[in-house]
């Protein structure tokens, strides 16, 4: 998680040399009259340098931005990016950190988790039930807990744009040895009285699609329909 102040500082601290870039395949999902999600594919050829050295820009990426209407303006409230990965050829794990790297990481660790709002506990319980449904391949539970326009960006950078395709993806995923799932570190932030953004960490044991499961960061938009909070959009990122 990064605050607005952290993001502005990061942009100011980094100096970038971008030779070419493109933004393609834009997709927009309407959450309600005042909330939308925009996703797109980005391609970049360049590098940035900052306090921790120089880094080649990740490419290609799948990004997602959430915008809310404020008067006559649309303003960004969330942004995330995933490297688009071929599931059959995942990138190698990063090298083990040395003592100097570990010390630097400790010095630059993020601030304490922000306090969630009054709906955090309730939304975390709903989200935990979604993980339980994934473990049980319970399509009926997904139908009940999601809005009609459910869509996701998965950890591999894939955009899945319909409820039916999302449920199919979750219930037909080839997994083995999954015996326990868990959500933690949940923080809910109200975007409006009926729309909440829940950020958290989920985890599962076992393997899926030939890869060992572990921690995953999730950012989930929930919409209140009657008395129930329903999942409308989710961005998933590997906890690397």
ABEGO torsion letter per residue (X at the ends): XBBAAAAAAAAAABBBBBABBBBBGBBBBBABAABBBBBBBBBBBEBBBBAAEBBBBBOBBBBBBBBBBBEABBBBABBBBBBBBBAABBBBBBBBBBAAAAAAAAAABBBBBBBBBAAAAAAAAAAAAAAAAAAAGBAAAAAAABBAABBBBBAAGBBBABAAAAAAAAAABBBBGBABBBBBGBBBBBABAABBBBBBBBBBBEBBGGBBBBBBBBBBBBBBBEABBBBABBBBBBBX
